[in-house]
Amino acid sequence: MLKKLLSIFIFFIVICVFGQFSSVQIDSIADELKQKTIIDKDDTEVLEILNRLYEDVLQSDEGELSLETSVSLNNFYTNENSKNLHILTLLLIYQEYFLQVINNEIIEDSNYQLALIQKIEAEIRNLYDEIPAIIYIYKVESLETNGLRNDVETVLQEGLAKFPDSIPLKVYTYLITNDSSIKDFLVKNHPDHWMVKQFGIN
């Protein structure tokens, strides 16, 4: 699934400055980023961007970023007055890691992947006391990569309780549980969704 987002972030060259760091460095990198941005719990623009990324790339049938969202994302990232920018930057670092793994530039580090998404989740929760759907999905993928199946099921249940219409969360739930009712729902209502097609749910 993350491949769908990779092309979005290629133009964010600043991420290369950070490169990949170890899981023990995540807190210090996050602190450094927070020192360089304005922290404001009342400003929800970064949350809105994450939600638009989710709707465009993960929830829609096409799985493509709209021009409008792309422009908004670029404007937010390049605006020195943007608030809570550390959250988006951490997400971009997460994407950069995944891109490097796909391109065989680095060895996959599932502990690093999970620690990073957990840090992103913690930063968002600390600011807004909520977690957007996109983070639930990435957390499910990271837990699965680490073989933490029980935790995956817990996160899926929590995610669907908050986002009952989430197609990606339903897809992952079906793949883990083989629940025929979920399969029937996806085939009947979302046969053209890119994840349904990718995983051959029919």
Protein Blocks (a to p, Z undefined) as FASTA:
>chain_A
ZZmmmmmmmmmmmlmmnmpadfklmmmmmmmmmmmpccdfkbcklmmmmmmmmmmmmmpm
nlpacfklmmmmmmmmmmmkbghklmmmmmmmmmmmmmmmmnopaccdfklmmmmmmmmm
mmmmmmnopacfklmmmmmmmmmmnopaklmmmmmmmmmmmmmmlmklmmmmmmmnopak
lmmmmmmmmmmbmklmmnopZZ
